[in-house]
Amino acid sequence: MNRIIAAVAAVIVLALVASSTLFVVDQREDTIVFSFGEMKSVITQPGLYFKLPPPFQNIVELDNRIQTIDTPEADRYITSEKKNVLVDLFVKWRIADPRKYYISFHGDQDLAQSRLTQIIRAALQEEFSKRTVTEVVSDQRDSVMQAVRKKVGPDVSAIGVEIVDVRLKRVDLLAAISDSVYRRMQAERTQVANEQRSTGTAEAEQIMADADRQREVILANAYKQAQMLKGDGDAKASAIYADAFGRDPQFYAFYKSLEAYRSTFRDSKDLIIADPNSDFFRFMRGPGGAADAPPAAASARKR
């Protein structure tokens, strides 16, 4: 019986010794091994590790996951115009160097977040002091966040921390100045809109003037070409008439008389009063046109 009790006691002692010498490093944590209070090593790879039992060696575990600093209330910052704005932000950070982090904060996460908040606020105030209300409210919010991340990088690296992201959730004006700022922003936008309209109107008038000029040029060229074609056609027609008259003057005179008859008597109601012996009716008196008939002056009235 005593042997069984002794064996059980030995097993318990061995288990206690093993539990004090073996430890597991989780993938979500970094582990610092201390020997007599002095930092001996930093373990960042997950796995099973061995150490000496206390008080020779002990460990401190640090959470290496991304942490969030979310301010419960909006902070007040001053712009380049000496006007106050309320800013609500959050910061994403993680431990980059466990050794520096522990030396700076002794593993106290609340102390680390407090220090990071001070650094971020100082950098943010410096960036806001370079910009106007309009810029920080609407135009340059992204550039402000990028500038803050870049500025605080060396400072937080010295304490073993990495800033993953800085985001401005809300940037509001104080009630006392919001109305005046909005009116000024509206006036600026109205001025830009008027300038755009003026520019558009000037460009439209220029386009219309250019279109009118092109229209006049096209019409002039078309009229010129039409007159040239008309003149060429008249010249060809005159040449054809001259050639026809030269070949058979009698037939040409007869053809022209037929055209005169056709143009004169277009309607059945047309009436002409003339001397039957006039030259107008010469081809009605015979096939040859009665060329020997005496000419007569005719007085005609057409109705």
PyMOL commands that set and color helices and strands:
alter all, ss='L'
color gray80, all
select helices_A, chain A and resi 2-21+98-105+109-128+133-139+141-157+175-247+249-264+279-284
alter helices_A, ss='H'
color red, helices_A
select strands_A, chain A and resi 22-25+29-35+38-43+47-50+57-63+67-70+75-78+84-95+161-173
alter strands_A, ss='S'
color yellow, strands_A
deselect
rebuild
show_as cartoon
